[in-house]
């Protein structure tokens, strides 16, 4: 075993010779290690390892399913297991109830906060002021609406959070560089975790914002040139200096969930929206 102490995550890793305590095979990259907390002998520390490779997905190896057993003390302390072989650790019943309660309360609390945000917007919006106007291109990629804006237009839009903004929309030309970039944005939306999220309401004075009906979630993707090699083949496009430049200079606002059915944008349209950071 390499490393110094099990209490320090950075110093724990198996050697080339360490084997899984359950199946006996070499541990390699994906592993689990259980250790006791020095300050609390009744508590366990779980260490995990793994290597994530960006690129074409390789087919998974077919291995026979091994039924997972429960954790045994002290035999299972300080030895390595494959992730698939690691024994289950049963949580105390009280802790299980507390976790279940937290998981149930989290989405409800987020929903209530969103309701409060949009109720405030609905009360404060007036119609007597001419709203600022931004420009964007729009298309459909991977079943999602994809809006493309220059960085300047995006900064102008985000300066008016919670207010009515007019967006002059133009459909992305078929077969263009912009269409290839939008296709990459549609693919990247499935893999984006640490991105900005916004809620968008297509303004209607007669129809107040409603989360379950006319308020939709979008992802804001920037500097997608870093993802070009990953998605170029799937987007049926080729890496090029011009495409990289386009991806760097534009911001892509992608609908978080695909549209139901087929949706095609108009050649030109003018929409009024209100957006909030979520």
C-alpha positions in Angstrom: 0.0 0.0 0.0 1.3 3.4 -0.9 0.7 6.5 1.2 1.1 7.4 4.8 -2.2 7.5 6.7 -5.8 6.5 5.9 -7.1 9.8 7.4 -5.5 11.9 4.7 -7.3 11.4 1.4 -4.4 12.7 -0.7 -2.0 10.2 0.8 -4.1 7.1 0.2 -3.7 5.0 -2.9 -3.0 1.4 -3.7 0.3 0.1 -5.0 0.6 -1.9 -8.2 0.6 -5.1 -6.2 -2.5 -4.4 -4.0 -5.4 -6.7 -4.7 -9.1 -6.5 -4.0 -9.9 -8.0 -0.6 -13.1 -9.5 -2.0 -12.3 -10.9 -5.5 -8.5 -11.0 -5.3 -7.8 -9.2 -8.6 -5.4 -6.3 -8.9 -7.2 -3.1 -7.7 -5.9 -0.7 -10.4 -7.7 2.6 -10.9 -11.1 2.3 -9.3 -11.1 1.4 -5.6 -12.6 1.9 -2.2 -10.9 1.9 1.2 -12.5 2.0 4.6 -10.7 3.4 7.7 -11.7 4.5 11.2 -11.8 8.1 12.1 -8.8 8.8 14.5 -11.0 11.1 16.7 -14.1 8.9 16.5 -13.4 5.1 16.5 -17.1 4.5 15.9 -17.1 6.5 12.6 -15.8 5.4 9.2 -13.9 7.3 6.5 -14.5 6.1 2.9 -11.7 6.8 0.4 -12.4 6.5 -3.3 -10.1 6.5 -6.4 -10.6 6.6 -10.1 -9.4 8.0 -13.4 -11.8 9.8 -15.7 -10.6 9.9 -19.4 -12.2 12.4 -21.8 -12.7 10.9 -25.2 -14.7 8.3 -27.1 -16.4 6.0 -24.6 -15.0 2.5 -24.6 -17.4 -0.5 -24.3 -17.7 -1.7 -20.7 -16.2 -5.1 -19.9 -18.7 -7.7 -19.1 -18.1 -9.0 -15.7 -20.2 -11.5 -13.7 -22.4 -9.6 -11.1 -21.1 -10.2 -7.6 -23.6 -9.9 -4.8 -22.5 -7.2 -2.4 -22.2 -8.2 1.3 -22.4 -6.0 4.4 -19.3 -4.4 5.9 -17.5 -6.6 8.5 -15.6 -5.1 11.4 -12.6 -5.2 11.7 -11.7 -7.4 8.7 -12.7 -4.8 6.1 -10.7 -1.9 7.6 -7.5 -0.8 5.8 -7.8 -3.1 2.8 -8.7 -2.2 -0.8 -11.8 -3.2 -2.7 -12.8 -2.7 -6.3 -15.7 -0.2 -6.5 -18.0 -3.0 -7.7 -16.9 -5.3 -4.8 -16.9 -2.9 -1.9 -19.2 -4.1 1.0 -22.2 -2.0 2.0 -22.0 0.1 5.1 -25.3 0.2 6.9 -26.1 3.6 8.3 -27.7 4.0 11.7 -31.5 4.1 11.4 -31.7 7.7 12.8 -29.1 8.9 10.3 -31.0 7.3 7.4 -34.1 9.1 8.5 -32.3 12.4 8.7 -30.8 12.0 5.2 -34.2 11.0 3.8 -35.7 14.1 5.3 -33.0 16.4 3.9 -33.4 14.9 0.4 -37.1 15.5 0.6 -36.9 19.1 1.9 -34.2 20.2 -0.6 -36.2 20.3 -3.8 -39.3 21.7 -2.0 -37.2 24.5 -0.5 -35.7 25.4 -3.9 -39.2 25.3 -5.5 -40.5 27.7 -2.8 -37.6 30.2 -3.3 -38.2 30.1 -7.1 -41.9 30.9 -6.5 -41.0 33.8 -4.3 -38.5 35.2 -6.9 -41.0 35.1 -9.8 -43.9 36.4 -7.7 -41.7 39.5 -6.9 -40.9 39.9 -10.6 -44.6 39.7 -11.6 -45.4 42.5 -9.1 -42.6 44.8 -10.0 -42.6 44.7 -13.8 -44.2 47.7 -15.5 -45.1 48.0 -19.2 -44.6 51.8 -19.6 -40.9 51.6 -20.3 -39.4 50.6 -23.7 -37.2 47.6 -22.9 -33.6 47.3 -24.0 -33.0 45.1 -27.1 -30.4 42.4 -27.7 -29.6 40.3 -30.7 -29.2 36.5 -30.9 -29.3 33.6 -33.3 -31.5 30.5 -32.6 -31.7 27.0 -33.8 -32.6 23.5 -32.5 -29.8 21.0 -31.7 -30.1 17.6 -30.0 -33.8 18.4 -29.5 -32.9 21.6 -27.5 -33.3 25.2 -28.3 -29.9 26.9 -28.6 -29.5 30.6 -28.6 -26.2 32.1 -29.7 -25.1 35.6 -28.6 -21.8 37.5 -28.9 -20.2 38.2 -25.6 -21.1 41.9 -25.8 -24.8 41.0 -26.3 -24.7 38.5 -23.4 -23.2 41.1 -21.1 -25.9 43.6 -22.2 -28.6 41.0 -21.5 -27.3 39.9 -18.1 -27.2 43.5 -16.9 -31.0 43.5 -17.0 -31.8 40.5 -14.8 -35.4 40.5 -13.6 -36.5 43.1 -16.2 -38.2 42.8 -19.6 -35.7 42.5 -22.5 -36.5 42.3 -26.2 -34.5 39.8 -28.2 -34.3 40.2 -31.9 -33.9 36.6 -33.1 -32.6 35.3 -36.4 -32.5 31.6 -37.4 -29.0 30.1 -37.7 -28.3 29.5 -41.5 -28.3 25.9 -42.5 -24.9 24.4 -43.1 -23.1 27.4 -41.6 -20.3 27.6 -39.1 -22.8 28.9 -36.5 -24.9 25.8 -37.0 -21.9 23.5 -36.3 -21.2 25.6 -33.2 -24.8 25.2 -32.0 -24.7 21.4 -32.5 -21.6 21.3 -30.3 -23.4 23.4 -27.7 -26.4 21.0 -27.8 -24.1 18.0 -27.1 -22.1 19.9 -24.4 -25.3 20.6 -22.5 -25.5 16.9 -21.5 -22.0 17.1 -20.0 -22.0 20.4 -18.3 -22.2 20.5 -14.5 -20.4 23.6 -13.3 -22.2 26.1 -15.5 -24.4 29.1 -15.0 -28.1 28.3 -15.0 -30.9 30.8 -15.7 -34.7 30.7 -15.6 -36.4 32.3 -18.6 -40.0 33.6 -18.9 -41.4 34.6 -22.3 -43.1 37.7 -21.1 -46.9 37.9 -21.5 -48.8 40.7 -19.6 -51.9 38.4 -19.4 -50.0 35.3 -18.3 -47.9 35.6 -15.1 -44.7 33.5 -14.7 -45.5 29.9 -13.6 -42.7 27.5 -12.9 -44.5 24.4 -14.1 -45.8 25.9 -17.3 -44.1 29.0 -18.9 -40.8 29.3 -17.0 -38.0 27.2 -18.5 -34.4 26.4 -17.4 -31.4 27.1 -19.6 -27.7 26.5 -19.3 -25.2 29.2 -20.2 -22.2 27.7 -21.9 -19.0 29.7 -22.6 -15.7 29.1 -24.3 -16.7 25.8 -25.9 -13.5 25.7 -28.0 -12.1 23.6 -25.2 -14.7 20.9 -25.9 -14.3 20.9 -29.7 -12.1 17.8 -29.9 -14.6 15.8 -27.8 -17.7 16.7 -29.8 -16.5 17.5 -33.3 -17.2 14.0 -34.7 -20.5 13.7 -33.0 -21.6 17.1 -34.4 -20.5 16.0 -37.9 -18.0 18.9 -38.2 -14.3 19.4 -38.3 -11.9 21.2 -36.0 -10.8 24.5 -37.6 -9.4 27.8 -36.6 -12.6 29.6 -37.7 -14.8 27.3 -35.6 -12.6 27.6 -32.5 -12.7 31.4 -32.9 -16.5 31.3 -33.2 -16.8 29.1 -30.1 -14.6 31.5 -28.1 -16.4 34.7 -29.1 -19.9 33.5 -28.5 -22.1 32.5 -25.5 -24.6 29.7 -26.0 -27.8 29.6 -24.0 -29.2 26.0 -24.2 -32.5 24.7 -23.0 -31.7 22.3 -20.1 -34.3 19.7 -21.2 -35.1 18.8 -24.8 -38.3 20.1 -26.3 -41.2 17.7 -26.6 -41.8 17.0 -30.3 -40.0 18.8 -33.1 -39.5 22.5 -32.8 -38.2 24.8 -35.6 -37.4 28.5 -35.2 -38.9 31.2 -37.4 -36.6 33.0 -39.9 -36.9 36.1 -37.7 -38.8 36.9 -34.5 -38.9 39.4 -31.8 -39.5 38.1 -28.3 -39.8 39.7 -24.9 -38.3 37.7 -22.0 -37.5 38.1 -18.4 -34.7 36.0 -16.9 -33.4 35.2 -13.4 -30.3 33.4 -12.3 -31.3 30.1 -10.7 
